[in-house]
């Protein structure tokens, strides 16, 4: 079968449509998603809610589906519509499909006894996604390198802090060069974790989290003290308080949600915040080697698959979706990579190609529109800090 007939037969809602589908042409996937969003709001009514489910029967893959979903949701909001599963005025299913000449987005929508089918297609000869989250690129830049193990590196304008196993060193940039300002010993941690962890955050001043200790800037000096305070995880969108397991290299599962609720989740190495259809979600890289998806209340809602132990939120949106960065599981002696993901319908969808790195990632913390990755370079034996930046398709 060719054209819209083959697509409509594939719709999960089943049955022949009550009306003939109206087909339009779009320049790319984003244009098709925006066209369906405008039709949806116009038909359902501004301010009225529609419940939308998505299905992919194309060869484009999950990244294209995530891109279409994000663009559609953003366009619905811009047009004055709402998407909600709670008492919706209309229910729709959108299918990403294709025929011999076009990629297609097909929407079948019902409101009471009324039904509409819309199709928006774009040529297969062009890029499937146009300017998109599918065109997302991860760029890496070497920031610092040293023989001693690094736990984190943070850059704030012309200031840089390097957290090593034994010290916290501050630098100032002058004429394009990093000049050392001072160095403060890191408090000895007992019991010593197998793999030391540490995090730097700029919050007006520099804040340092360590297992059993904390440091902060005060009157241009660094002061460290014994502390069991929870660590702050997440990004500018939302933050989670998590307790570090004494003598271990992971969080013990005791967390405080952004709403202030105390919860217990499985022990985890790292956490990231994202959104799924406008709803905040949390991702935890658990100590059993998997990654789980949780809702805003930290109740489990899905699995993200097999990731590495280091994940981070990127303060950037591509194709209307928030971005999470994750290392890949693998041999601690070999090379590693960072990949970007979006959360779509309680599942993780990869965005773009992974960024290869010269050794295993030992730490990954949020940093602006990306993350700071600490890597042990297998060829040189040194530790390297790479700024990983998310570049959306333009």
Protein Blocks (a to p, Z undefined) as FASTA:
>chain_A
ZZjllmmmmpmngpadfbdcdddddfblmlmmmmmmmmmmmmnoghiacddddddfbfnb
jmlmmmmmmmmmmmmmmnopacdfehpfbdcdddddddfkbccddddddehjbccddddd
ddfkbcfklpafklpccddddfbdcfbdcfbdcdehjaccdddfkbccddddeehiacdf
bdcdddddddddfbacdddddehiacdddehiacddeehiacddddfbdcdeddfkbccd
ddddehiabdehiacdfkopacdddddfbdcdddeehiacdddddfkopacdddfkopaf
bdebjcdfbdcdddddeehiacdddddeddfkbccdddddddeehiacdehjadddfbdc
fbdcdehjbdddddddfklopacdddddddddZZ
